[in-house]
Amino acid sequence: MVFTYKCIDALSPYCPCYLAETQSCIVCSVLQGKDTCDCNWQGFCVYQEYIWNGRKKKNFRKALEVKISEKKVINENLAIFKVMLPLPASSRDFSQPGTFVFLKSLDSPSYFELPLCVMNANEDENSLIFAVQVIGPKTKSLVQENRGFLLRGPYFNGVLGLKHIKAAKGKNCLLIGRGIGQASLVLIAKALIRGENEIAALLDPGAINYNLAEDYLKKLNVAIKFFEKEYLVLGDIVLNLIKERNIEMIYSGGSDIQHDLVKSIIIQSSRKIDLVISNNALMCCGEGVCGSCAVTLGSEKIKFCKAQLENWGA
Ligand code: FES
């Protein structure tokens, strides 16, 4: 299978980036050091932007100091934070589905930075909500913080198949969230509601023992069902919902095992259903520079902090 992809940052204020300067652009063959132009045209020429910008990168994401205005310790595994963005930063720039940031507590060294999904963005108060599951030293240091964080972002590639969310209009959609994967459901639900889509959600508390997205989704009038920790049960529930609600798009927020299961159920249903999944690649820099998110697909190494697969789930 040949995989085609677009760069999530193309057409954003962050293109061209460091990869153009180092002849490593993921989409522009000229900015990869080749002689010929051979890109997967996105309606936008990265090379032209690079020339117009004086052969250098545009804006780069700087770390902002953000204040914690609310902290809820839900249980020993989970804390939820509300942080206030300092002007001129705007929470609107963090409200696209799949947006994530890198966070660290104020006194930790830079290698404590951790990628974290934006759970909700409130434009009236210029605030963001994050949920932190305690897993290791980085997450422990975040949940111990009471004053503020250093925040670097926004980064946009937290979900794969974003085009299906952006294009969805009047569709029947199903959101599936397990454990901390539920944090990504809220911005997706908001975007789908703007497109006048019908939404149902399936939630499992998973390892965090808490349904993070429940209150937010209820306020958005999303019909919610719960599933237990057994994936066999999930398979049956999803298949029934696909038939009952004539589901046309599914978002899976959770592990790769969950994504594979959902994909197999879609195949089993024999229906044309768009699949969107949470991006579980290991992120370290978010800029396409370190290579920690690279996955070999076919003959290519694809950097998943930048690449939106075009034919995922097709
Ligand atoms: S996270 Fe560093 S290259 Fe993708």
py3Dmol code that shows the C-alpha trace and the ligand (Angstrom):
import py3Dmol

protein = """\
ATOM      1  CA  MET A   1       0.000   0.000   0.000  1.00  0.00           C
ATOM      2  CA  VAL A   2       1.267   3.481  -0.876  1.00  0.00           C
ATOM      3  CA  PHE A   3       0.631   5.983   1.883  1.00  0.00           C
ATOM      4  CA  THR A   4       0.016   9.618   0.982  1.00  0.00           C
ATOM      5  CA  TYR A   5       0.015  12.370   3.533  1.00  0.00           C
ATOM      6  CA  LYS A   6      -0.141  16.105   4.071  1.00  0.00           C
ATOM      7  CA  CYS A   7       1.750  18.235   6.556  1.00  0.00           C
ATOM      8  CA  ILE A   8      -0.478  19.462   9.395  1.00  0.00           C
ATOM      9  CA  ASP A   9       1.515  22.720   9.605  1.00  0.00           C
ATOM     10  CA  ALA A  10       1.277  23.640   5.896  1.00  0.00           C
ATOM     11  CA  LEU A  11      -0.898  26.757   5.538  1.00  0.00           C
ATOM     12  CA  SER A  12      -0.421  27.495   9.250  1.00  0.00           C
ATOM     13  CA  PRO A  13       1.547  30.426  10.716  1.00  0.00           C
ATOM     14  CA  TYR A  14       4.319  27.886  11.453  1.00  0.00           C
ATOM     15  CA  CYS A  15       5.206  27.033   7.826  1.00  0.00           C
ATOM     16  CA  PRO A  16       7.933  26.985   6.591  1.00  0.00           C
ATOM     17  CA  CYS A  17       9.589  25.438   9.659  1.00  0.00           C
ATOM     18  CA  TYR A  18      12.988  24.107  10.749  1.00  0.00           C
ATOM     19  CA  LEU A  19      12.566  21.255   8.263  1.00  0.00           C
ATOM     20  CA  ALA A  20      12.641  23.675   5.312  1.00  0.00           C
ATOM     21  CA  GLU A  21      15.830  25.266   6.628  1.00  0.00           C
ATOM     22  CA  THR A  22      17.477  21.847   6.978  1.00  0.00           C
ATOM     23  CA  GLN A  23      16.251  20.511   3.591  1.00  0.00           C
ATOM     24  CA  SER A  24      14.064  17.960   5.391  1.00  0.00           C
ATOM     25  CA  CYS A  25      10.513  19.180   4.600  1.00  0.00           C
ATOM     26  CA  ILE A  26       8.122  16.208   4.740  1.00  0.00           C
ATOM     27  CA  VAL A  27       6.122  17.300   1.667  1.00  0.00           C
ATOM     28  CA  CYS A  28       8.262  19.540  -0.613  1.00  0.00           C
ATOM     29  CA  SER A  29      10.745  17.621  -2.768  1.00  0.00           C
ATOM     30  CA  VAL A  30      12.735  20.808  -3.520  1.00  0.00           C
ATOM     31  CA  LEU A  31      13.066  21.449   0.217  1.00  0.00           C
ATOM     32  CA  GLN A  32      14.327  17.875   0.526  1.00  0.00           C
ATOM     33  CA  GLY A  33      17.274  18.796  -1.699  1.00  0.00           C
ATOM     34  CA  LYS A  34      15.862  17.292  -4.931  1.00  0.00           C
ATOM     35  CA  ASP A  35      15.998  19.072  -8.299  1.00  0.00           C
ATOM     36  CA  THR A  36      12.382  18.501  -9.298  1.00  0.00           C
ATOM     37  CA  CYS A  37       9.065  19.576  -7.818  1.00  0.00           C
ATOM     38  CA  ASP A  38       7.152  16.433  -6.903  1.00  0.00           C
ATOM     39  CA  CYS A  39       4.830  17.147  -3.978  1.00  0.00           C
ATOM     40  CA  ASN A  40       1.412  15.855  -3.027  1.00  0.00           C
ATOM     41  CA  TRP A  41      -0.089  19.290  -3.900  1.00  0.00           C
ATOM     42  CA  GLN A  42      -2.008  20.787  -0.964  1.00  0.00           C
ATOM     43  CA  GLY A  43      -3.090  23.989  -2.692  1.00  0.00           C
ATOM     44  CA  PHE A  44      -0.082  25.648  -1.100  1.00  0.00           C
ATOM     45  CA  CYS A  45       3.588  25.811  -2.104  1.00  0.00           C
ATOM     46  CA  VAL A  46       5.916  25.443   0.866  1.00  0.00           C
ATOM     47  CA  TYR A  47       8.918  26.333  -1.340  1.00  0.00           C
ATOM     48  CA  GLN A  48       7.304  29.605  -2.432  1.00  0.00           C
ATOM     49  CA  GLU A  49       6.521  30.492   1.193  1.00  0.00           C
ATOM     50  CA  TYR A  50      10.135  29.730   2.059  1.00  0.00           C
ATOM     51  CA  ILE A  51      11.442  32.044  -0.693  1.00  0.00           C
ATOM     52  CA  TRP A  52       8.977  34.828   0.222  1.00  0.00           C
ATOM     53  CA  ASN A  53      10.061  34.553   3.834  1.00  0.00           C
ATOM     54  CA  GLY A  54      13.698  35.201   2.940  1.00  0.00           C
ATOM     55  CA  ARG A  55      14.763  31.530   2.873  1.00  0.00           C
ATOM     56  CA  LYS A  56      14.142  31.015   6.578  1.00  0.00           C
ATOM     57  CA  LYS A  57      11.510  29.527   8.856  1.00  0.00           C
ATOM     58  CA  LYS A  58       8.484  31.567   9.951  1.00  0.00           C
ATOM     59  CA  ASN A  59       7.276  31.790  13.531  1.00  0.00           C
ATOM     60  CA  PHE A  60       8.380  29.137  15.916  1.00  0.00           C
ATOM     61  CA  ARG A  61       6.442  28.077  18.976  1.00  0.00           C
ATOM     62  CA  LYS A  62       7.747  29.735  22.117  1.00  0.00           C
ATOM     63  CA  ALA A  63       7.214  28.539  25.674  1.00  0.00           C
ATOM     64  CA  LEU A  64       4.635  30.582  27.598  1.00  0.00           C
ATOM     65  CA  GLU A  65       4.313  30.786  31.341  1.00  0.00           C
ATOM     66  CA  VAL A  66       0.691  29.948  32.185  1.00  0.00           C
ATOM     67  CA  LYS A  67      -1.005  30.243  35.584  1.00  0.00           C
ATOM     68  CA  ILE A  68      -2.982  27.394  37.110  1.00  0.00           C
ATOM     69  CA  SER A  69      -6.391  28.800  38.030  1.00  0.00           C
ATOM     70  CA  GLU A  70      -8.013  25.492  39.048  1.00  0.00           C
ATOM     71  CA  LYS A  71      -6.667  22.079  39.996  1.00  0.00           C
ATOM     72  CA  LYS A  72      -8.898  19.084  40.706  1.00  0.00           C
ATOM     73  CA  VAL A  73      -7.249  15.938  41.986  1.00  0.00           C
ATOM     74  CA  ILE A  74      -9.768  13.293  40.919  1.00  0.00           C
ATOM     75  CA  ASN A  75      -7.933  10.269  42.292  1.00  0.00           C
ATOM     76  CA  GLU A  76      -4.346   9.097  42.813  1.00  0.00           C
ATOM     77  CA  ASN A  77      -3.996   8.572  39.043  1.00  0.00           C
ATOM     78  CA  LEU A  78      -5.606  11.688  37.676  1.00  0.00           C
ATOM     79  CA  ALA A  79      -5.647  15.484  38.015  1.00  0.00           C
ATOM     80  CA  ILE A  80      -7.438  18.098  35.911  1.00  0.00           C
ATOM     81  CA  PHE A  81      -5.997  21.598  35.472  1.00  0.00           C
ATOM     82  CA  LYS A  82      -7.420  24.840  34.170  1.00  0.00           C
ATOM     83  CA  VAL A  83      -4.710  27.277  33.042  1.00  0.00           C
ATOM     84  CA  MET A  84      -5.011  30.908  31.937  1.00  0.00           C
ATOM     85  CA  LEU A  85      -3.198  31.958  28.770  1.00  0.00           C
ATOM     86  CA  PRO A  86      -1.366  35.294  28.912  1.00  0.00           C
ATOM     87  CA  LEU A  87      -2.234  37.754  26.116  1.00  0.00           C
ATOM     88  CA  PRO A  88      -1.565  37.987  23.216  1.00  0.00           C
ATOM     89  CA  ALA A  89      -1.842  34.147  23.193  1.00  0.00           C
ATOM     90  CA  SER A  90      -5.417  33.139  22.413  1.00  0.00           C
ATOM     91  CA  SER A  91      -7.204  29.939  23.416  1.00  0.00           C
ATOM     92  CA  ARG A  92      -8.900  30.050  19.985  1.00  0.00           C
ATOM     93  CA  ASP A  93      -5.547  28.943  18.513  1.00  0.00           C
ATOM     94  CA  PHE A  94      -5.718  25.848  20.754  1.00  0.00           C
ATOM     95  CA  SER A  95      -9.301  24.851  19.999  1.00  0.00           C
ATOM     96  CA  GLN A  96      -8.967  22.757  16.830  1.00  0.00           C
ATOM     97  CA  PRO A  97      -9.664  19.017  17.376  1.00  0.00           C
ATOM     98  CA  GLY A  98      -6.403  17.172  18.039  1.00  0.00           C
ATOM     99  CA  THR A  99      -4.532  20.176  19.430  1.00  0.00           C
ATOM    100  CA  PHE A 100      -1.819  19.337  21.940  1.00  0.00           C
ATOM    101  CA  VAL A 101       0.948  21.206  23.757  1.00  0.00           C
ATOM    102  CA  PHE A 102       4.136  20.383  25.608  1.00  0.00           C
ATOM    103  CA  LEU A 103       3.913  21.143  29.327  1.00  0.00           C
ATOM    104  CA  LYS A 104       6.363  21.048  32.205  1.00  0.00           C
ATOM    105  CA  SER A 105       6.233  22.398  35.723  1.00  0.00           C
ATOM    106  CA  LEU A 106       7.965  25.731  36.258  1.00  0.00           C
ATOM    107  CA  ASP A 107      11.100  24.503  38.002  1.00  0.00           C
ATOM    108  CA  SER A 108      11.708  21.292  36.048  1.00  0.00           C
ATOM    109  CA  PRO A 109      14.441  21.077  33.406  1.00  0.00           C
ATOM    110  CA  SER A 110      13.439  21.097  29.727  1.00  0.00           C
ATOM    111  CA  TYR A 111      13.594  17.300  29.418  1.00  0.00           C
ATOM    112  CA  PHE A 112      10.524  17.080  31.678  1.00  0.00           C
ATOM    113  CA  GLU A 113       8.361  18.455  28.835  1.00  0.00           C
ATOM    114  CA  LEU A 114       5.393  16.211  28.140  1.00  0.00           C
ATOM    115  CA  PRO A 115       2.945  16.218  25.195  1.00  0.00           C
ATOM    116  CA  LEU A 116      -0.594  16.682  26.446  1.00  0.00           C
ATOM    117  CA  CYS A 117      -3.890  16.924  24.609  1.00  0.00           C
ATOM    118  CA  VAL A 118      -5.956  20.111  25.074  1.00  0.00           C
ATOM    119  CA  MET A 119      -9.181  18.796  26.590  1.00  0.00           C
ATOM    120  CA  ASN A 120     -11.157  22.037  26.311  1.00  0.00           C
ATOM    121  CA  ALA A 121     -10.573  25.663  25.352  1.00  0.00           C
ATOM    122  CA  ASN A 122     -12.682  28.537  26.681  1.00  0.00           C
ATOM    123  CA  GLU A 123     -12.388  31.626  24.504  1.00  0.00           C
ATOM    124  CA  ASP A 124     -14.339  33.902  26.914  1.00  0.00           C
ATOM    125  CA  GLU A 125     -11.830  33.474  29.718  1.00  0.00           C
ATOM    126  CA  ASN A 126      -8.831  32.587  27.507  1.00  0.00           C
ATOM    127  CA  SER A 127      -8.292  29.341  29.399  1.00  0.00           C
ATOM    128  CA  LEU A 128      -7.393  25.741  28.565  1.00  0.00           C
ATOM    129  CA  ILE A 129      -8.192  22.481  30.366  1.00  0.00           C
ATOM    130  CA  PHE A 130      -5.765  19.544  30.609  1.00  0.00           C
ATOM    131  CA  ALA A 131      -6.090  16.125  32.214  1.00  0.00           C
ATOM    132  CA  VAL A 132      -2.929  14.457  33.514  1.00  0.00           C
ATOM    133  CA  GLN A 133      -2.743  10.711  34.144  1.00  0.00           C
ATOM    134  CA  VAL A 134       0.071   9.819  36.524  1.00  0.00           C
ATOM    135  CA  ILE A 135       2.386   7.378  34.772  1.00  0.00           C
ATOM    136  CA  GLY A 136       5.984   8.319  35.603  1.00  0.00           C
ATOM    137  CA  PRO A 137       8.303  11.107  36.820  1.00  0.00           C
ATOM    138  CA  LYS A 138       7.146  13.707  34.268  1.00  0.00           C
ATOM    139  CA  THR A 139       3.457  13.304  35.005  1.00  0.00           C
ATOM    140  CA  LYS A 140       4.128  13.143  38.776  1.00  0.00           C
ATOM    141  CA  SER A 141       5.940  16.466  38.607  1.00  0.00           C
ATOM    142  CA  LEU A 142       3.015  18.005  36.678  1.00  0.00           C
ATOM    143  CA  VAL A 143       0.367  16.904  39.186  1.00  0.00           C
ATOM    144  CA  GLN A 144       2.458  18.209  42.090  1.00  0.00           C
ATOM    145  CA  GLU A 145       2.540  21.705  40.546  1.00  0.00           C
ATOM    146  CA  ASN A 146       0.195  24.352  41.989  1.00  0.00           C
ATOM    147  CA  ARG A 147       1.464  27.630  40.525  1.00  0.00           C
ATOM    148  CA  GLY A 148       1.825  27.280  36.782  1.00  0.00           C
ATOM    149  CA  PHE A 149       3.443  25.547  33.821  1.00  0.00           C
ATOM    150  CA  LEU A 150       5.662  26.324  30.904  1.00  0.00           C
ATOM    151  CA  LEU A 151       3.553  25.599  27.838  1.00  0.00           C
ATOM    152  CA  ARG A 152       4.878  25.203  24.275  1.00  0.00           C
ATOM    153  CA  GLY A 153       2.353  25.025  21.463  1.00  0.00           C
ATOM    154  CA  PRO A 154      -0.106  24.785  19.837  1.00  0.00           C
ATOM    155  CA  TYR A 155       0.611  21.566  17.895  1.00  0.00           C
ATOM    156  CA  PHE A 156      -2.162  20.232  15.725  1.00  0.00           C
ATOM    157  CA  ASN A 157      -1.575  16.583  14.840  1.00  0.00           C
ATOM    158  CA  GLY A 158      -3.200  14.836  17.810  1.00  0.00           C
ATOM    159  CA  VAL A 159      -5.790  13.067  15.674  1.00  0.00           C
ATOM    160  CA  LEU A 160      -5.322  11.268  12.365  1.00  0.00           C
ATOM    161  CA  GLY A 161      -8.073  11.684   9.791  1.00  0.00           C
ATOM    162  CA  LEU A 162      -8.799  15.306  10.743  1.00  0.00           C
ATOM    163  CA  LYS A 163     -10.192  15.990   7.248  1.00  0.00           C
ATOM    164  CA  HIS A 164     -13.213  13.785   8.053  1.00  0.00           C
ATOM    165  CA  ILE A 165     -14.053  15.915  11.102  1.00  0.00           C
ATOM    166  CA  LYS A 166     -13.610  19.162   9.194  1.00  0.00           C
ATOM    167  CA  ALA A 167     -15.742  17.953   6.276  1.00  0.00           C
ATOM    168  CA  ALA A 168     -18.515  16.292   8.343  1.00  0.00           C
ATOM    169  CA  LYS A 169     -21.887  17.992   7.806  1.00  0.00           C
ATOM    170  CA  GLY A 170     -25.175  16.523   9.019  1.00  0.00           C
ATOM    171  CA  LYS A 171     -23.637  13.082   9.620  1.00  0.00           C
ATOM    172  CA  ASN A 172     -24.253  10.481  12.316  1.00  0.00           C
ATOM    173  CA  CYS A 173     -21.048  10.230  14.316  1.00  0.00           C
ATOM    174  CA  LEU A 174     -19.818   7.979  17.098  1.00  0.00           C
ATOM    175  CA  LEU A 175     -17.054   8.975  19.528  1.00  0.00           C
ATOM    176  CA  ILE A 176     -15.332   6.188  21.474  1.00  0.00           C
ATOM    177  CA  GLY A 177     -13.119   7.168  24.407  1.00  0.00           C
ATOM    178  CA  ARG A 178     -11.251   4.976  26.850  1.00  0.00           C
ATOM    179  CA  GLY A 179      -9.215   6.142  29.842  1.00  0.00           C
ATOM    180  CA  ILE A 180      -7.176   9.288  29.249  1.00  0.00           C
ATOM    181  CA  GLY A 181      -8.108   8.952  25.544  1.00  0.00           C
ATOM    182  CA  GLN A 182     -11.431  10.563  26.506  1.00  0.00           C
ATOM    183  CA  ALA A 183      -9.618  13.909  26.853  1.00  0.00           C
ATOM    184  CA  SER A 184      -9.556  14.290  23.063  1.00  0.00           C
ATOM    185  CA  LEU A 185     -13.328  13.853  22.648  1.00  0.00           C
ATOM    186  CA  VAL A 186     -14.482  17.296  23.782  1.00  0.00           C
ATOM    187  CA  LEU A 187     -12.892  19.470  21.050  1.00  0.00           C
ATOM    188  CA  ILE A 188     -13.961  16.898  18.459  1.00  0.00           C
ATOM    189  CA  ALA A 189     -17.562  16.965  19.720  1.00  0.00           C
ATOM    190  CA  LYS A 190     -17.591  20.780  19.607  1.00  0.00           C
ATOM    191  CA  ALA A 191     -16.315  20.799  16.002  1.00  0.00           C
ATOM    192  CA  LEU A 192     -18.879  18.182  14.945  1.00  0.00           C
ATOM    193  CA  ILE A 193     -21.705  20.136  16.571  1.00  0.00           C
ATOM    194  CA  ARG A 194     -20.682  23.214  14.565  1.00  0.00           C
ATOM    195  CA  GLY A 195     -21.154  21.037  11.467  1.00  0.00           C
ATOM    196  CA  GLU A 196     -24.678  20.078  12.687  1.00  0.00           C
ATOM    197  CA  ASN A 197     -23.748  16.431  13.065  1.00  0.00           C
ATOM    198  CA  GLU A 198     -25.571  13.985  15.356  1.00  0.00           C
ATOM    199  CA  ILE A 199     -23.207  12.564  17.985  1.00  0.00           C
ATOM    200  CA  ALA A 200     -23.274   9.540  20.274  1.00  0.00           C
ATOM    201  CA  ALA A 201     -20.398   8.635  22.591  1.00  0.00           C
ATOM    202  CA  LEU A 202     -19.158   5.422  24.192  1.00  0.00           C
ATOM    203  CA  LEU A 203     -17.026   5.910  27.296  1.00  0.00           C
ATOM    204  CA  ASP A 204     -14.894   3.552  29.389  1.00  0.00           C
ATOM    205  CA  PRO A 205     -13.018   4.911  32.446  1.00  0.00           C
ATOM    206  CA  GLY A 206     -10.103   2.518  31.760  1.00  0.00           C
ATOM    207  CA  ALA A 207      -6.989   2.892  33.930  1.00  0.00           C
ATOM    208  CA  ILE A 208      -7.937   6.357  35.244  1.00  0.00           C
ATOM    209  CA  ASN A 209     -11.161   5.031  36.811  1.00  0.00           C
ATOM    210  CA  TYR A 210     -13.063   8.139  35.787  1.00  0.00           C
ATOM    211  CA  ASN A 211     -15.135   9.230  32.815  1.00  0.00           C
ATOM    212  CA  LEU A 212     -13.338  12.473  32.046  1.00  0.00           C
ATOM    213  CA  ALA A 213     -15.450  13.535  29.092  1.00  0.00           C
ATOM    214  CA  GLU A 214     -18.863  12.699  30.587  1.00  0.00           C
ATOM    215  CA  ASP A 215     -19.829  16.104  32.031  1.00  0.00           C
ATOM    216  CA  TYR A 216     -18.502  18.043  29.033  1.00  0.00           C
ATOM    217  CA  LEU A 217     -20.341  15.833  26.531  1.00  0.00           C
ATOM    218  CA  LYS A 218     -23.593  15.951  28.532  1.00  0.00           C
ATOM    219  CA  LYS A 219     -23.484  19.760  28.382  1.00  0.00           C
ATOM    220  CA  LEU A 220     -23.155  19.440  24.600  1.00  0.00           C
ATOM    221  CA  ASN A 221     -26.230  17.124  24.552  1.00  0.00           C
ATOM    222  CA  VAL A 222     -24.259  14.134  23.314  1.00  0.00           C
ATOM    223  CA  ALA A 223     -26.007  10.784  23.903  1.00  0.00           C
ATOM    224  CA  ILE A 224     -23.625   8.737  26.097  1.00  0.00           C
ATOM    225  CA  LYS A 225     -23.333   4.987  26.666  1.00  0.00           C
ATOM    226  CA  PHE A 226     -20.762   3.257  28.806  1.00  0.00           C
ATOM    227  CA  PHE A 227     -18.824   0.100  28.073  1.00  0.00           C
ATOM    228  CA  GLU A 228     -16.895  -2.064  30.487  1.00  0.00           C
ATOM    229  CA  LYS A 229     -13.221  -2.865  30.176  1.00  0.00           C
ATOM    230  CA  GLU A 230     -13.882  -5.805  27.924  1.00  0.00           C
ATOM    231  CA  TYR A 231     -13.125  -5.178  24.263  1.00  0.00           C
ATOM    232  CA  LEU A 232     -15.380  -8.058  23.164  1.00  0.00           C
ATOM    233  CA  VAL A 233     -18.312  -6.120  24.600  1.00  0.00           C
ATOM    234  CA  LEU A 234     -17.172  -2.976  22.805  1.00  0.00           C
ATOM    235  CA  GLY A 235     -17.192  -4.797  19.463  1.00  0.00           C
ATOM    236  CA  ASP A 236     -20.837  -5.839  19.844  1.00  0.00           C
ATOM    237  CA  ILE A 237     -21.974  -2.433  21.084  1.00  0.00           C
ATOM    238  CA  VAL A 238     -20.269  -0.607  18.208  1.00  0.00           C
ATOM    239  CA  LEU A 239     -21.680  -2.957  15.601  1.00  0.00           C
ATOM    240  CA  ASN A 240     -25.207  -2.487  16.982  1.00  0.00           C
ATOM    241  CA  LEU A 241     -24.816   1.298  17.115  1.00  0.00           C
ATOM    242  CA  ILE A 242     -23.572   1.388  13.518  1.00  0.00           C
ATOM    243  CA  LYS A 243     -26.797  -0.308  12.431  1.00  0.00           C
ATOM    244  CA  GLU A 244     -29.217   1.434  14.838  1.00  0.00           C
ATOM    245  CA  ARG A 245     -27.904   4.962  14.299  1.00  0.00           C
ATOM    246  CA  ASN A 246     -26.653   4.573  10.741  1.00  0.00           C
ATOM    247  CA  ILE A 247     -23.181   5.715  11.830  1.00  0.00           C
ATOM    248  CA  GLU A 248     -21.124   7.389   9.083  1.00  0.00           C
ATOM    249  CA  MET A 249     -18.044   8.517  11.026  1.00  0.00           C
ATOM    250  CA  ILE A 250     -16.264   7.024  14.063  1.00  0.00           C
ATOM    251  CA  TYR A 251     -13.595   8.594  16.232  1.00  0.00           C
ATOM    252  CA  SER A 252     -11.535   6.230  18.389  1.00  0.00           C
ATOM    253  CA  GLY A 253      -9.698   7.895  21.289  1.00  0.00           C
ATOM    254  CA  GLY A 254      -7.614   5.250  23.050  1.00  0.00           C
ATOM    255  CA  SER A 255      -4.943   2.637  22.423  1.00  0.00           C
ATOM    256  CA  ASP A 256      -3.817   1.232  19.074  1.00  0.00           C
ATOM    257  CA  ILE A 257      -5.527  -2.043  20.103  1.00  0.00           C
ATOM    258  CA  GLN A 258      -8.808  -0.144  20.330  1.00  0.00           C
ATOM    259  CA  HIS A 259      -8.193   1.512  16.936  1.00  0.00           C
ATOM    260  CA  ASP A 260      -7.541  -1.890  15.321  1.00  0.00           C
ATOM    261  CA  LEU A 261     -10.699  -3.314  16.874  1.00  0.00           C
ATOM    262  CA  VAL A 262     -12.819  -0.403  15.631  1.00  0.00           C
ATOM    263  CA  LYS A 263     -11.301  -0.716  12.179  1.00  0.00           C
ATOM    264  CA  SER A 264     -12.149  -4.438  12.078  1.00  0.00           C
ATOM    265  CA  ILE A 265     -15.742  -3.719  13.173  1.00  0.00           C
ATOM    266  CA  ILE A 266     -16.111  -1.162  10.375  1.00  0.00           C
ATOM    267  CA  ILE A 267     -14.929  -3.779   7.865  1.00  0.00           C
ATOM    268  CA  GLN A 268     -17.325  -6.327   9.398  1.00  0.00           C
ATOM    269  CA  SER A 269     -20.236  -3.881   9.056  1.00  0.00           C
ATOM    270  CA  SER A 270     -19.589  -3.592   5.262  1.00  0.00           C
ATOM    271  CA  ARG A 271     -20.504   0.089   5.422  1.00  0.00           C
ATOM    272  CA  LYS A 272     -18.636   3.143   4.236  1.00  0.00           C
ATOM    273  CA  ILE A 273     -17.618   4.726   7.532  1.00  0.00           C
ATOM    274  CA  ASP A 274     -14.919   7.370   7.938  1.00  0.00           C
ATOM    275  CA  LEU A 275     -12.449   6.483  10.695  1.00  0.00           C
ATOM    276  CA  VAL A 276     -10.594   9.062  12.771  1.00  0.00           C
ATOM    277  CA  ILE A 277      -8.173   7.966  15.505  1.00  0.00           C
ATOM    278  CA  SER A 278      -6.093   9.478  18.270  1.00  0.00           C
ATOM    279  CA  ASN A 279      -2.442   9.813  17.244  1.00  0.00           C
ATOM    280  CA  ASN A 280      -0.518   7.600  19.666  1.00  0.00           C
ATOM    281  CA  ALA A 281       2.969   8.187  18.214  1.00  0.00           C
ATOM    282  CA  LEU A 282       5.673   9.031  20.754  1.00  0.00           C
ATOM    283  CA  MET A 283       6.156  12.787  20.608  1.00  0.00           C
ATOM    284  CA  CYS A 284       9.274  14.501  21.856  1.00  0.00           C
ATOM    285  CA  CYS A 285       9.928  17.752  19.938  1.00  0.00           C
ATOM    286  CA  GLY A 286       6.659  18.062  17.942  1.00  0.00           C
ATOM    287  CA  GLU A 287       8.646  19.849  15.209  1.00  0.00           C
ATOM    288  CA  GLY A 288       9.712  16.962  12.978  1.00  0.00           C
ATOM    289  CA  VAL A 289      13.256  17.276  14.243  1.00  0.00           C
ATOM    290  CA  CYS A 290      13.969  14.510  16.774  1.00  0.00           C
ATOM    291  CA  GLY A 291      12.494  11.480  14.965  1.00  0.00           C
ATOM    292  CA  SER A 292      10.859   9.935  18.059  1.00  0.00           C
ATOM    293  CA  CYS A 293       7.436   9.889  16.371  1.00  0.00           C
ATOM    294  CA  ALA A 294       8.685   8.287  13.123  1.00  0.00           C
ATOM    295  CA  VAL A 295       6.973   5.065  12.044  1.00  0.00           C
ATOM    296  CA  THR A 296       8.043   2.956   9.068  1.00  0.00           C
ATOM    297  CA  LEU A 297       5.094   2.376   6.732  1.00  0.00           C
ATOM    298  CA  GLY A 298       5.920   0.539   3.538  1.00  0.00           C
ATOM    299  CA  SER A 299       9.269   1.893   2.382  1.00  0.00           C
ATOM    300  CA  GLU A 300       8.929   5.257   4.124  1.00  0.00           C
ATOM    301  CA  LYS A 301       9.602   6.635   7.567  1.00  0.00           C
ATOM    302  CA  ILE A 302       6.728   8.948   8.398  1.00  0.00           C
ATOM    303  CA  LYS A 303       6.957  11.571  11.135  1.00  0.00           C
ATOM    304  CA  PHE A 304       3.617  11.502  12.872  1.00  0.00           C
ATOM    305  CA  CYS A 305       4.013  14.813  14.682  1.00  0.00           C
ATOM    306  CA  LYS A 306       3.571  16.430  11.247  1.00  0.00           C
ATOM    307  CA  ALA A 307       1.980  13.925   8.855  1.00  0.00           C
ATOM    308  CA  GLN A 308      -1.783  13.589   8.312  1.00  0.00           C
ATOM    309  CA  LEU A 309      -2.259  10.331   6.431  1.00  0.00           C
ATOM    310  CA  GLU A 310      -4.586  10.835   3.480  1.00  0.00           C
ATOM    311  CA  ASN A 311      -5.584   7.216   3.054  1.00  0.00           C
ATOM    312  CA  TRP A 312      -5.878   6.159   6.688  1.00  0.00           C
ATOM    313  CA  GLY A 313      -8.824   3.795   7.104  1.00  0.00           C
ATOM    314  CA  ALA A 314      -9.763   4.110   3.437  1.00  0.00           C
TER     315      ALA A 314
END
"""
ligand_1 = """\
4
FES
S 8.184 14.417 17.728
Fe 10.209 14.922 17.111
S 10.184 14.397 15.008
Fe 8.137 14.104 15.570
"""
view = py3Dmol.view(width=600, height=400)
view.addModel(protein, "pdb")
view.setStyle({"model": 0}, {"cartoon": {"style": "trace"}})
view.addModel(ligand_1, "xyz")
view.setStyle({"model": 1}, {"stick": {}})
view.zoomTo()
view.show()
